[in-house]
Amino acid sequence: MPPVIDMNKCTVCGVCVDICPGDVLVMEDEPVVARPEECWHCGACYLDCQEEAITIHLPLSMMLATSEPVK
């Protein structure tokens, strides 16, 4: 699932657009998820958003691939 931007929190600073390595986000009048299918789920936009306006829900397959085995 691509990033979701909460426009009630977003200050339109553009950091998420600048930091996105896949050019998923573009700046129009505000940040827009223009190419959701290109999202790598790297979390760069989420981590660098000072306003905590971005959420990312990882696909289940990614969560299972990166989780440690239960002991």
C-alpha positions as CSV (number, residue, x, y, z in Angstrom):
1,M,0.0,0.0,0.0
2,P,1.4,3.4,-0.9
3,P,2.0,6.2,1.6
4,V,-1.0,8.1,2.8
5,I,-0.6,11.8,3.5
6,D,-2.8,13.4,6.2
7,M,-3.4,16.9,4.7
8,N,-4.7,18.1,8.1
9,K,-1.1,17.6,9.5
10,C,0.9,18.4,6.3
11,T,2.6,21.8,6.1
12,V,3.4,21.3,2.4
13,C,7.2,21.6,3.2
14,G,8.1,19.2,0.3
15,V,10.6,17.1,2.2
16,C,8.7,13.9,1.4
17,V,8.8,14.8,-2.3
18,D,12.5,15.6,-2.2
19,I,13.5,12.5,-0.2
20,C,11.4,9.8,-2.1
21,P,13.9,7.7,-4.1
22,G,11.2,6.3,-6.4
23,D,9.7,9.6,-7.3
24,V,6.3,8.3,-6.0
25,L,5.4,11.6,-4.5
26,V,5.2,14.8,-6.6
27,M,4.4,18.4,-5.5
28,E,1.4,20.0,-7.1
29,D,-0.3,22.5,-4.8
30,E,0.4,19.9,-2.1
31,P,2.3,16.5,-2.0
32,V,0.5,13.9,-4.1
33,V,1.0,10.1,-4.3
34,A,1.4,10.2,-8.1
35,R,2.8,6.7,-8.8
36,P,1.6,4.4,-6.0
37,E,2.6,1.3,-7.9
38,E,6.2,2.4,-7.8
39,C,6.4,2.7,-4.0
40,W,9.2,0.6,-2.6
41,H,7.9,1.0,1.0
42,C,11.3,2.2,2.1
43,G,9.8,4.6,4.6
44,A,12.0,7.5,3.7
45,C,9.0,9.9,3.4
46,Y,7.5,8.6,6.7
47,L,10.8,8.9,8.6
48,D,11.6,12.4,7.4
49,C,8.2,14.0,7.8
50,Q,8.5,16.3,10.8
51,E,4.8,16.7,11.1
52,E,4.1,12.9,11.2
53,A,1.6,13.4,8.4
54,I,2.6,10.3,6.5
55,T,1.6,6.7,7.2
56,I,2.7,3.6,5.4
57,H,1.0,0.2,5.7
58,L,3.4,-2.5,4.5
59,P,2.0,-5.4,2.4
60,L,1.6,-8.6,4.4
61,S,4.2,-10.3,2.3
62,M,6.8,-7.7,3.2
63,M,5.9,-8.0,6.9
64,L,6.3,-11.7,6.9
65,A,9.6,-11.6,5.0
66,T,11.2,-9.2,7.5
67,S,9.8,-10.6,10.7
68,E,12.0,-12.8,12.9
69,P,10.9,-16.3,13.6
70,V,8.9,-17.0,16.7
71,K,11.0,-18.9,19.3
